[in-house]
Amino acid sequence: MRSRGIMVALAAPGSMSPIEMGKICRLALTLDAQVELFHCADAAAPPGTGAQGTERAIRERVRSRRQQLEGLAGRMRMGGVRVRTSVRWDHPAYAGIVRQVQRHKPSFLIAHPTERGRAKRLWLGRNDFKLIEACPCPVLFMKTRRPYTDTVVLAAIDPGHAHGKPAALDMEILGWASRLRDALSAKLLVFHAHGPWEQAMRSEPLFQRAPEAVRADVAAAWRHTLEGGALELAERYAVPRRRVRIAEGAAPETLARFAQEMIADILVMGAAARSGIGRLLIGQTAERVLDALDCDVLIVKPPGFRSSVSPQSTHHRTAFGAVGLPGRGILE
């Protein structure tokens, strides 16, 4: 199936490594997708002084960033990838990225986490977590510079629907995981972690009322139900039983261990919607797993998710209306 497109958000237009470029090109070619290389020039501190000076400085910065993106695009085009480039002046950066997603509606967004620390390990920063909360399409964080060779895709599902996660979210997770499996000729694994029976019994009055003599049978039936739900979901996406792992324990630790054990290249996981305010609650599981994992991570949205970011940039109207720039701040 042809993709609507892949948008790549680059905080620094010259920061993409050859391996990262190769991963993006492979995804684009196998998904038959056009790539948009995008940079949001953060308008928090406009350069120059005075109306005319500010306008000239902004246009020069945009021109320079666009030129850098075109250099990357030229190398990707040589490999047969269809690429377009765009730069916008907006603030904050994550909102500018989300607005570009809203305009062009790509199938998914690729983002680069913040690099920090002596080990030069890639971590997710504030801007990354805001993207997870507000971006209306799935977000793939390229945390590693390992190529997609003999690729392993890991789907983390929750058939027990802990913390109010919708059942349809598991279908979205497995749908995207199977799509990546097919595109990358990858091995697809399915993982589910649930808490211990003692925890379930404390939180469920029905379990507490079960007579002591049958509690062992109730516990076995509870575990069987969770296992059956995971296996049924996996079967819908042609994942054999031997590639489904069900673990009892804290999800962050068990998931991270399993991903490391299987040498996963891409983890596909979901983020649950906060009711009533149109944003995502990534929760402790995602927050603790994301920085611990040494693999790329695709965060999938619940069906019907709506972003809290307005398509119209108020910042642009206020900052540039007096200097003759377009009212919506469009500089591409």
N, C-alpha and C positions, 0 to 999 in steps of 0.2 A: 504494500500500500504506500502510495506516495505521501511524503510528509508535507505539511504546510510550510516548513522551513525550520532552520535552527538559528537561534540568535546567540552570539557569543559576546558577552559583556567583558570588556577589558579595562581594568582600572589603569593600567599603564600599557599603551598601545604597543610598545616594543618588548613586552615581557613574555611573549609566547615562545616556548621552547620548540625545537624541531619535533620532539616526540609528541608534545601536546598538539601541534599542528597536524601531525600524522593521525592522531586519534580522532580529531575533529573531521579531517578529510575522509577517513574511513566511514565514520558515521554518516556523513553527508552523501557519499557515493552509494552506500548500501541502502540508505533510506530514500534515495533520489530526492534529496532536499537541497534547496538553496541556502547558503550560509550568509547571515548578516553579521559583519564585524562591527560592533558598536562601542563607542566610548562616550561616557557622560562626563563632560568637563564641569566639575563642581563649581557653582557660582557663589559659594559662600563668601569669597573675598575677591570681587571683580578687580582685574588688573588695571593699571593706568589711573590717571586723574582727570576729572572733568568729563563732560558728556562725550565729546569727540574722541578724547584720548582713551576712554573706556571702550567705546565702540571699536576703535581700531585695534586695541590690544586683544579684545575678545575675538574679533575676526581673525587675527593673526594666530592666536592660540588654537582656534578651531581648525584653521587651515593647516597648521603644523601637525595636529593630531590626525587629521584626515589623511595627510601625506604619509604618516607612519602606518596607518591602517592599510592604505593602498599598497604599500610595500609588502605587507603580509598577504594581502589579497592576491597580488600578482604571483607570488610563489604557490599559493593554493590553486589558482587558475591553471597553472602549468600542469597540475595533476588532474585536471578535468573537473574541478569543483566549480559550481556556479556561486559567485561571491559578490555581494554588494557591501559598501561601507557607509557608515553614518556617524556623525558626531552631533551632540546636542549640549547646550549650555543650560544646566538645570541644578536644582538643589532641593533636598539632599540627593546624593548620588543614587541611592537605592530607589528613590521615587522617580528619578529621571529614567532609570532602567525599566521600572515597572510601566511608566507611561509609554515607553517605546514598545514594550511587549503588547500593551493595549492597542497601540496603533497598528502594528504589523501582525499580531496574533501568530507567533511561531508555535510549532508543536512543543518545543521545550527550549529552555534557556540554559546555556553553559556559562558558569561563573568560576573564577579563580579565587580560592580562599586567600586570606592574608598570610604572608610569609613573615615569620618572626622567630626569635630565639636563636641561641648559638648553634643548634643543630639544623637550622634552616628548615624546620618542620613546618608544614602547612597547617594552619589552624583557621577556624572560622571566626571572623571578627563581627563587630556590631552590624556593619553593613550587610554581611552575609545572612545573619539571622533575621534582619529586617526584610531581606529578599524572600526568605522562606515564609515569613508571616504575610507578605503583601503580594507576591507575584502570582498572577492568575494561572500560570502554566507550571508544569514541573520544572525543577531546577536541578541541573547536574553540576555538582561541585567536583572539579578535577583536582583531587588532592594529591595524586601521585604522577610521576613522570614515567611510569611503566607503560609500554605499548600494549595494545589490545592483541596479545598473542596467546593462543590457547586460553581464551577468556573464560572466566567463571563469573556468572551473574548470580547474586544471592538476593532472594525476595524475602523480606521479613514481614510476616502477616500476623494477624491477631483475631482468629476466629471466635475468641471469647469476648471480643469487643470491650476490652478494658478501657476505663476512663471515658466511656461514652463514644468511642470511635465508631463511625457508621460501618455497617456490614459492606456497603458498596465500596468502601475504601480498599478493602482487600482485593476486590476485583480490579480496581484501578492499578494497584501495585503489581498484581500478577499479569495484567494486560501489558503494562510497560516492560516488565521483566521479560516476558515472552517475546515482545517486539525486539528488545535488545538481543536476546538469545538468537533470534532468527537473523538479525542484521549482522551480528558478529560471529555467527556459527559457534556460539558459546554453549557451555554447560550451564543449565539452570538448576539451582538448588533452592529449596523452600525451607524456611526456618520459622518456628514458633516457640516462644518461651512463655510459660505461665507460672504464676506464683505457687507456693506450696499449698497442699490441701488444708493445712491448719489455718492459713490466711483466708482461704475461700470460706471455710466453715465459720470463722469469726465474723465475716462480712455478710453472710447469707442466713437469715433467720430460719429458713426452711431446713437447711442443713443442721442447724443447732437443735432443732426439734426432733431430729431423727434419733430413735432409741440407740443406746450405746451398742447393742448387739448387732445392729445392721450398719453401723457407720463405716465399717471397712468396705462393705458392699457399695454404699453410697459413694465413697471416695473413688472406688474403682470405676463406677459408672460415670462419675464426673470426669475422670481422666480419659475414659474411653470416648466420651462425647467431644472433648476438646481435640483429641487425636483424630477422631472421625471427621470433624469439621475441617481440620487442616488437610487431611488426605483427600477429602472431596474437592476442596478448592484446587489442590495441586493436580488432581486428575483432569479437571476441566481444561487445564492448560498443558496437558500431555507431559506432566512431570511424574516419573515413576516413583514408586514408594521408596526405593533405595536412596532417592535424592531428597527425601523429606526428613528433616530433623526436628524432633519435638523435645524440648528440655524443660525441666522444672527448676526454677530459680529466678533471680532478678534479671530482667530482660537486658539491661545495658551490659552487664558482665558476661552473661552467657552468649549474647549475640556477638560481642567483640571477640570472645574466645573462638567461637565457631568460624567467624569470618577469617580470623588469623589461621586457624587450623586448615581451612579449605583454600587458603590463599586467594580469597575473593578479589576480583578486579573492580566490580561494581556492586554496591549494595543498593537495593531499591527498597525504600521505606516510606511510610505515610506520615502525615501530620494531621491531627484532628482539628476540626473547626470549633472555634469558640462561638457559642450560641448568641445570636442577636447583634454582634458587633462586626461581622464581616471580616474577620481576620483569623489567623491560625494560632493554635496553641501547640507548639512543638513538644513541650513537656520535658520532663527529666530524662526520659528514654533517649529521645533524639539528641538533646543537648550533651548528655554524657557519652553517647556513642560517637557522635560526629567527630569530635576532636581525637578520640582514642583510636579510631580506625585508620589503618594504612591502606585505604582503597578509595576509589571514587564513589560518590554517594549521589543517588538520584532521589530527591524528595518529591513525592507525588501528592497532589491536592485531592480533597474529597470532591465528588461530583457536585456541580452547582456552586462551587466556591466563587465568591465575588470579592475583588480586591477593595481594600479601604482607601487606596490611593486614587485621587481624582485624576481623570484623564487630562484636565486642564491645569497648567502650572500657574498658581497664583503668584509664585515667586517671579516668574518671567514678566507677568503683567506689571507688577510693582517696580521691579528693578529696571526694566528696559523700555517701558512705555514712553519715557521722556527723551530717549536718545535715538529714536527712529528705528529700533530693531523690531522685527515682527512681534505682534502682540502675544503670540504663543511661544515666542523664544525659539523658533525652529531655525536651526543653523546646520544644514546638512550638506 
